[in-house]
Amino acid sequence: MDVSNIDQKLESILKVNLDTSTDDWLHGKLNDIIASNSAKDLYMTYSLLAGKVDSGKKMQLDTEDDILKNYLETQNANLLEMARIYLLVAVLEANDDFFGPKVANLIQVADTGELVTFLKYLVLLPDAENYEQTAVEALRTNIASVFEAISMKNPYPALYFNDQQWNQMYLKAAFMQLDLSNILDVDKRANQDLARIISDYAHERWAASRDIDPLFWRPVSGFLKDNLINDMERLLQSENNVENRAGALCCYFSDNTEAKKLLEKHTDLQEQVRSNEVTWANLIK
């Protein structure tokens, strides 16, 4: 996502949606904060926005940046969230050296709603990688809304998490039975350790006679060997049609000869994948 001039893009959206008095108030506060380098005023303004901006008001996304617009629509962005993120972006653009630590501290003491906002739009902040630790901490939370904010429909993990962090997020999302189709760039972040973890977790579930989300298998295509080949055979022979398709997708996109031969025994599935009748996007629809 292109975050250049993101402060101007967010400002334009707010200009259309805020009433004149609120817009003037926000910019007046922002100018004072930047001019005085006041952390106190930053924290106060961030908090006061909740009483100034109606989060339930229908928002017009007036921007020519289609990627940004689609992202905000995907996240069901509301006006209060945009005002808060704009405030943070603006002060960081003005003086990142001073306000960077202040923003990090603000998030440390944020309530759940404020933290969810921060995580959902973290990728929009200047030098977003500086807030990786906050994002990683969100993986360990027991608060579902916080975990979902960083893991679901969010490009930040794929951009900045290492493999261990990414794998932790993916496995926890599966354990929480979240919609794995909402995790972005799964193919890009697939790795051998994750493939092994997926197989191990699947065997634990099978041993307990419990189901597995067929989407869970998506990252294993590039790492099919040994136990995972046996897992694919089980999926292809399952009485569950969706599991059949998941196995077919994994084998079709694998470079492993044994996996290819395994799929050749299921010509109907092979043809459905080849013709794009079956894809990861429509697997469970």
Protein Blocks (a to p, Z undefined) as FASTA:
>chain_A
ZZehklmmmmmmmmmmpcfklmmmmmmmmmmmmmnopaklmmmmmmmmmmmpcfkbccdd
ddfblklmmmmmmnopafklmmmmmmmmmmmmmommlmmmmmmmmmmmpcfklmmmmmmm
mmmpghkllmmmmmmmmmmpcbfklmmmmmgopaklmmmpcfklmmmmmmmmmmnopafk
lpghklmmgcfklmmmmmmmmmmmmmnopacdfklmmmmmmmgghjlmmmmmmmmmpcbf
klmmmmmmmmmmpcbfklmmmmmmmmmlmmmmmnomacfklmmZZ
